[in-house]
Amino acid sequence: MTLLPASEDAVAEAVRAAHDAREPLAIEGNATLAAALRPVQAARTLSTRALTGITLQAPSELVISARAGTPMPVLEAALAQHGQHMVSEPPDLTAVMGTAGPPTLGGIVAANLSGPRRVALGATRDQVIGVRAVNGMGEAFHSGGRVLKNVTGLDLCKWLTGSFGTLAVLTEITLKVLPAPETTGSLLITGLDDAAGVAKLCAGMGTPYGVTGAAHLPAEAASRLGFTQAATLLRVEDFAPSVAYRLERLRAELGGTILPDAESRAAWRAIRDLVPLGAEPDQAIWKISLRPTDGPLVAARLSGFRHYFDWSGGLVWLAGPATEAAHHQVEAAVRASGGTWQVLRAPDGLRLAIDAIPPEPAALAAIGARVKAAMDPRGILNPGRMRAGL
């Protein structure tokens, strides 16, 4: 059974009933990330997809608020009317996840999904300045506010962003936004291997030219964007004269050619949405975070997997066999480099058998358990989504 509350009061009533009955609830928006992390064991689902609409838009204040079920294309269109955008560039993963979509604002925030611009300008978590939500006891609450400068006590926004619905059901989110760039362009360097490509990315990020995207695509990944060789891309965004000047300076220092606005935008949209990965429906997908210079080493240890690099090499997208053996191979390679992983897509049986994210150190796990106990004492919200028993 799927519950579709259309108001915060209705969400609170549904959660309160589940709390009183000690019945677990699966929390989702449009279920675009249903195959991520671990499957939830619950007889009923509470979806926020009926909880839609923009509740505040103040372009002069660079702020927008919307209910959790608001589709991202609706939010993006409203921002575009005023020449603004979400600076964290959240991806649309519906194609690679095999879901209908579209993603919702609540889903993006609950998963803390951020795109290529995150390497320079911050994650979705950094853009959330206020939330309304319902905890596991069916109590509505708010944290933060609707202005950029607010001091309303404990910042629960950071706890809830990235919690995958395990602490509370998001009902409304307030974001700070920024003016969208007038134009964009990219420096394209072709034919480099992984190590040389990531070295170029790091060199580009170290320049004063305001790079807002840094990705390296091996030849197979690059071919899905129409390139004939491995492609290393560095993006610059701003007013047209500034972009032209800075790209020329980058080219003088690093070599390569310049992709104009339309081609650059198309390439980065594809990189954002995992198009270069080309994952087959029966394969698993991992999101790996580590030191940029370790990315090529990890990829070299994982033969038989497809990959590409974002965030100047600090993010490795990986696709490979959906087996326990393959996952343990990924775990070992990532642990050896001191990185972390997240299972973005895998069959339910595999996700139940493995660690979808790394185990936490004891001290952090204790803090997390105390927060969970305070927010959802009976553990009814998305139980087991992130870790077994949590």
C-alpha positions as CSV (number, residue, x, y, z in Angstrom):
1,M,0.0,0.0,0.0
2,T,1.2,3.5,-0.9
3,L,0.1,6.5,1.2
4,L,0.0,9.8,-0.8
5,P,-0.5,12.6,1.7
6,A,-1.1,16.0,0.1
7,S,-0.3,18.2,3.2
8,E,2.1,18.3,6.1
9,D,-0.7,17.6,8.5
10,A,-1.6,14.4,6.5
11,V,2.1,13.3,6.6
12,A,2.2,13.8,10.3
13,E,-1.1,11.8,10.8
14,A,0.2,8.9,8.7
15,V,3.6,8.8,10.5
16,R,1.9,9.1,13.9
17,A,-0.3,6.1,13.1
18,A,2.7,4.1,12.0
19,H,4.6,5.0,15.1
20,D,1.7,4.0,17.4
21,A,1.3,0.7,15.5
22,R,5.1,0.2,15.4
23,E,4.8,-0.4,11.6
24,P,7.8,0.5,9.4
25,L,7.3,2.9,6.5
26,A,9.2,3.1,3.3
27,I,9.7,6.9,2.6
28,E,10.1,8.0,-1.1
29,G,9.3,10.7,-3.5
30,N,9.0,9.4,-7.1
31,A,11.1,6.4,-6.2
32,T,13.9,7.4,-8.6
33,L,16.5,6.1,-6.2
34,A,14.7,3.0,-5.1
35,A,17.6,0.8,-6.2
36,A,20.2,2.8,-4.2
37,L,21.8,1.7,-0.8
38,R,19.8,-1.1,0.9
39,P,16.1,-2.1,0.3
40,V,13.6,-1.1,3.0
41,Q,11.6,-3.9,4.6
42,A,8.1,-2.2,5.1
43,A,4.5,-3.2,4.3
44,R,3.5,0.4,3.4
45,T,5.1,3.2,1.5
46,L,4.7,6.9,2.2
47,S,5.3,8.9,-0.9
48,T,5.6,12.7,-0.9
49,R,4.9,13.0,-4.6
50,A,1.5,14.6,-4.0
51,L,3.1,17.2,-1.8
52,T,4.0,19.7,-4.5
53,G,4.3,23.4,-5.3
54,I,6.6,26.4,-4.9
55,T,5.7,28.1,-1.6
56,L,8.1,31.1,-1.8
57,Q,10.2,32.6,-4.5
58,A,12.2,35.7,-3.7
59,P,14.6,36.3,-6.7
60,S,16.0,39.5,-5.2
61,E,16.9,37.6,-2.0
62,L,18.2,34.5,-3.9
63,V,15.9,32.2,-2.1
64,I,13.2,29.7,-3.1
65,S,11.0,27.3,-1.1
66,A,9.1,24.3,-2.4
67,R,7.3,21.3,-1.1
68,A,9.2,18.0,-1.0
69,G,7.3,16.3,-3.9
70,T,7.9,19.2,-6.3
71,P,9.4,17.8,-9.5
72,M,12.9,19.2,-10.2
73,P,12.0,20.3,-13.8
74,V,9.3,22.5,-12.2
75,L,11.7,24.0,-9.7
76,E,14.4,24.5,-12.4
77,A,11.9,26.2,-14.8
78,A,10.8,28.6,-12.0
79,L,14.4,29.6,-11.3
80,A,15.3,29.9,-15.0
81,Q,12.5,32.5,-15.4
82,H,14.6,34.8,-13.2
83,G,18.0,33.8,-14.5
84,Q,18.8,31.7,-11.5
85,H,19.8,28.1,-10.8
86,M,20.7,25.5,-8.1
87,V,24.4,25.9,-8.0
88,S,25.0,22.3,-6.8
89,E,23.7,21.1,-10.3
90,P,21.8,18.0,-9.0
91,P,21.7,15.2,-11.5
92,D,18.7,13.4,-13.1
93,L,19.5,9.7,-12.7
94,T,16.2,8.4,-14.0
95,A,17.8,7.0,-17.2
96,V,20.7,5.2,-15.5
97,M,18.4,3.9,-12.6
98,G,15.7,2.7,-15.0
99,T,13.0,4.7,-13.3
100,A,10.2,6.9,-14.7
101,G,10.9,10.1,-12.6
102,P,11.2,12.9,-12.6
103,P,13.3,13.3,-9.5
104,T,11.7,15.4,-6.7
105,L,13.3,18.2,-4.6
106,G,12.8,16.1,-1.5
107,G,14.6,13.1,-3.1
108,I,17.5,15.3,-4.2
109,V,17.9,16.7,-0.7
110,A,17.4,13.4,1.1
111,A,20.2,11.9,-1.0
112,N,22.4,15.0,-1.1
113,L,22.8,14.5,-4.8
114,S,25.2,17.0,-6.3
115,G,26.6,17.3,-9.8
116,P,29.9,18.4,-11.4
117,R,29.8,21.9,-10.0
118,R,30.1,20.5,-6.5
119,V,33.9,20.4,-6.8
120,A,34.1,24.2,-6.9
121,L,30.9,25.6,-5.4
122,G,29.6,23.2,-2.9
123,A,27.1,20.3,-2.4
124,T,23.3,20.4,-2.2
125,R,23.7,20.2,1.6
126,D,25.4,23.6,1.4
127,Q,22.4,25.2,-0.4
128,V,19.7,24.1,2.1
129,I,19.0,26.9,4.5
130,G,15.6,25.7,5.9
131,V,13.4,22.6,6.1
132,R,10.0,21.6,7.4
133,A,9.7,17.9,8.2
134,V,7.9,15.3,10.3
135,N,9.9,13.1,12.7
136,G,9.3,9.4,13.4
137,M,6.8,10.2,16.2
138,G,4.6,12.1,13.7
139,E,5.6,15.6,15.0
140,A,6.0,18.4,12.5
141,F,9.0,20.7,13.0
142,H,11.1,23.2,11.2
143,S,14.8,24.1,11.2
144,G,16.6,27.0,9.6
145,G,14.6,29.7,7.9
146,R,13.7,31.5,4.6
147,V,16.5,34.1,4.7
148,L,20.2,33.6,4.1
149,K,21.1,34.9,7.6
150,N,19.2,33.0,10.2
151,V,20.0,31.8,13.7
152,T,17.2,29.5,14.7
153,G,19.1,27.1,16.8
154,L,20.4,23.6,16.0
155,D,20.9,23.2,12.2
156,L,19.0,20.1,11.5
157,C,19.2,20.9,7.8
158,K,22.6,19.3,7.6
159,W,21.5,16.2,9.5
160,L,18.5,15.7,7.2
161,T,20.3,16.3,3.9
162,G,21.8,13.0,2.9
163,S,19.8,11.0,5.6
164,F,17.7,9.1,2.9
165,G,14.5,9.6,4.9
166,T,15.8,7.7,8.0
167,L,15.4,10.6,10.4
168,A,12.3,12.4,9.2
169,V,10.0,12.9,6.2
170,L,10.9,16.2,4.5
171,T,7.8,18.3,3.6
172,E,9.3,21.6,2.5
173,I,12.8,22.8,1.6
174,T,14.2,26.3,1.3
175,L,17.3,26.8,-0.8
176,K,19.7,29.6,-1.5
177,V,20.2,29.9,-5.2
178,L,22.5,32.0,-7.5
179,P,22.3,33.8,-10.8
180,A,22.8,31.3,-13.7
181,P,25.9,32.0,-15.8
182,E,25.4,33.9,-19.1
183,T,27.6,31.4,-21.0
184,T,29.8,28.4,-20.5
185,G,32.7,26.9,-22.3
186,S,35.1,24.0,-21.7
187,L,38.7,23.2,-22.4
188,L,38.9,19.8,-24.1
189,I,42.2,17.8,-24.0
190,T,42.1,14.4,-25.8
191,G,44.1,11.2,-25.8
192,L,45.3,11.2,-22.2
193,D,45.4,8.1,-20.0
194,D,43.7,8.2,-16.5
195,A,46.7,9.4,-14.6
196,A,47.6,12.1,-17.0
197,G,44.0,13.2,-17.4
198,V,43.5,13.6,-13.6
199,A,46.8,15.4,-13.4
200,K,45.5,17.9,-15.9
201,L,42.3,18.3,-13.9
202,C,44.2,19.0,-10.8
203,A,46.4,21.5,-12.6
204,G,43.3,23.3,-14.0
205,M,41.7,23.5,-10.6
206,G,44.8,25.0,-9.3
207,T,44.7,28.0,-11.7
208,P,43.0,31.3,-10.9
209,Y,40.5,30.9,-13.8
210,G,37.5,29.8,-11.8
211,V,37.0,26.2,-13.1
212,T,33.6,24.9,-12.2
213,G,33.8,21.4,-13.7
214,A,36.7,18.9,-14.0
215,A,36.1,15.5,-15.5
216,H,38.2,12.8,-17.3
217,L,36.5,10.3,-19.5
218,P,38.4,7.2,-20.7
219,A,38.0,6.4,-24.4
220,E,35.0,4.1,-23.9
221,A,33.2,6.6,-21.7
222,A,34.1,9.5,-24.0
223,S,32.7,7.7,-27.0
224,R,29.2,7.9,-25.5
225,L,29.5,11.7,-25.7
226,G,30.7,11.6,-29.3
227,F,34.4,12.0,-28.7
228,T,36.8,9.7,-30.6
229,Q,39.5,9.6,-27.9
230,A,39.7,9.9,-24.1
231,A,38.4,13.3,-23.1
232,T,39.6,15.6,-20.3
233,L,37.3,18.5,-19.7
234,L,37.6,21.7,-17.7
235,R,34.6,24.0,-17.5
236,V,34.4,27.8,-17.1
237,E,31.1,29.7,-16.5
238,D,30.4,33.4,-16.3
239,F,29.8,36.4,-18.6
240,A,30.9,35.7,-22.1
241,P,34.0,38.0,-22.3
242,S,35.3,36.6,-19.0
243,V,34.7,33.0,-20.1
244,A,36.5,33.6,-23.4
245,Y,39.5,35.2,-21.7
246,R,39.8,32.5,-19.0
247,L,39.5,29.6,-21.5
248,E,42.2,31.1,-23.6
249,R,44.5,31.4,-20.6
250,L,43.7,27.8,-19.6
251,R,44.5,26.6,-23.2
252,A,47.8,28.5,-23.1
253,E,48.8,26.8,-19.9
254,L,47.4,23.3,-20.5
255,G,46.9,22.9,-24.2
256,G,43.8,21.5,-25.9
257,T,40.8,23.0,-27.8
258,I,37.8,25.0,-26.7
259,L,34.2,23.7,-26.7
260,P,31.7,26.5,-27.3
261,D,28.6,27.1,-25.1
262,A,26.1,24.6,-26.6
263,E,28.6,21.8,-26.9
264,S,29.9,22.4,-23.4
265,R,26.5,22.5,-21.8
266,A,25.5,19.2,-23.5
267,A,28.7,17.5,-22.4
268,W,28.3,18.5,-18.8
269,R,24.7,17.6,-18.7
270,A,25.6,14.1,-19.9
271,I,28.5,13.9,-17.3
272,R,26.1,15.1,-14.6
273,D,23.5,12.4,-15.5
274,L,26.0,9.5,-15.8
275,V,25.6,9.1,-19.5
276,P,29.3,8.3,-20.0
277,L,29.1,5.3,-17.7
278,G,26.8,3.4,-20.0
279,A,25.8,0.9,-17.3
280,E,23.8,-2.1,-18.5
281,P,20.5,-2.7,-16.6
282,D,21.9,-5.9,-15.0
283,Q,25.1,-4.2,-13.7
284,A,25.8,-2.5,-10.4
285,I,26.9,1.1,-10.0
286,W,29.2,2.5,-7.3
287,K,29.9,6.1,-6.4
288,I,33.4,6.3,-5.0
289,S,34.9,9.3,-3.2
290,L,38.7,9.6,-2.5
291,R,41.7,11.8,-3.0
292,P,41.8,12.9,-6.6
293,T,45.3,11.5,-7.2
294,D,44.2,8.1,-6.0
295,G,41.4,7.7,-8.5
296,P,43.5,6.3,-11.4
297,L,45.1,3.8,-8.9
298,V,41.7,2.5,-7.8
299,A,40.5,2.3,-11.4
300,A,43.6,0.3,-12.4
301,R,42.9,-2.2,-9.6
302,L,39.4,-2.8,-11.0
303,S,39.8,-4.5,-14.4
304,G,36.5,-5.5,-15.9
305,F,34.7,-2.4,-14.6
306,R,33.8,0.7,-16.5
307,H,34.5,4.1,-15.0
308,Y,35.0,7.8,-15.4
309,F,36.2,10.6,-13.1
310,D,34.4,13.8,-11.9
311,W,35.3,16.4,-9.2
312,S,38.9,16.7,-10.5
313,G,39.3,12.9,-9.9
314,G,37.9,12.8,-6.4
315,L,34.7,11.1,-7.6
316,V,34.9,7.9,-9.5
317,W,31.7,6.5,-11.1
318,L,32.0,2.7,-11.5
319,A,29.9,0.1,-13.2
320,G,30.4,-3.6,-13.1
321,P,29.1,-7.1,-12.3
322,A,26.3,-7.1,-9.7
323,T,27.8,-9.8,-7.6
324,E,29.2,-10.1,-4.1
325,A,32.6,-10.9,-5.4
326,A,32.7,-7.7,-7.5
327,H,31.5,-5.6,-4.6
328,H,34.2,-7.0,-2.3
329,Q,36.7,-6.2,-5.0
330,V,35.5,-2.6,-5.0
331,E,35.6,-2.5,-1.2
332,A,39.2,-3.7,-1.1
333,A,40.4,-1.2,-3.7
334,V,38.7,1.7,-2.1
335,R,39.7,0.9,1.4
336,A,43.4,0.6,0.2
337,S,43.2,4.2,-0.9
338,G,41.3,5.4,2.2
339,G,38.2,6.3,0.3
340,T,34.5,5.6,0.7
341,W,31.9,4.0,-1.5
342,Q,28.1,4.1,-2.0
343,V,26.1,1.5,-3.9
344,L,24.0,3.6,-6.3
345,R,22.3,0.7,-8.1
346,A,22.2,-3.0,-7.5
347,P,19.6,-5.9,-7.3
348,D,17.8,-6.2,-3.9
349,G,19.5,-9.5,-3.0
350,L,23.0,-8.0,-3.4
351,R,22.1,-4.8,-1.5
352,L,20.9,-6.9,1.4
353,A,24.1,-9.0,1.5
354,I,26.7,-6.2,1.5
355,D,27.6,-2.9,3.1
356,A,26.1,-0.3,0.7
357,I,28.2,2.3,2.5
358,P,31.2,1.8,4.7
359,P,30.7,1.0,8.4
360,E,31.3,4.1,10.6
361,P,33.9,4.3,13.3
362,A,32.5,3.5,16.7
363,A,32.4,7.1,17.9
364,L,30.5,8.4,14.9
365,A,28.2,5.4,14.9
366,A,27.3,6.2,18.5
367,I,26.5,9.8,17.7
368,G,24.4,8.7,14.7
369,A,22.5,6.2,16.9
370,R,21.7,8.9,19.4
371,V,20.4,11.2,16.7
372,K,18.3,8.4,15.3
373,A,16.9,7.6,18.7
374,A,15.9,11.2,19.2
375,M,14.3,11.6,15.8
376,D,12.8,8.2,15.2
377,P,12.8,6.2,18.5
378,R,10.9,3.2,17.2
379,G,12.9,3.1,14.0
380,I,9.9,3.1,11.6
381,L,11.3,5.5,8.9
382,N,13.1,3.7,6.1
383,P,14.5,1.0,8.4
384,G,17.7,-0.6,7.1
385,R,18.0,1.8,4.2
386,M,21.6,2.9,5.0
387,R,22.8,0.1,7.2
388,A,21.3,-3.1,8.6
389,G,19.1,-2.2,11.6
390,L,19.2,1.6,11.0
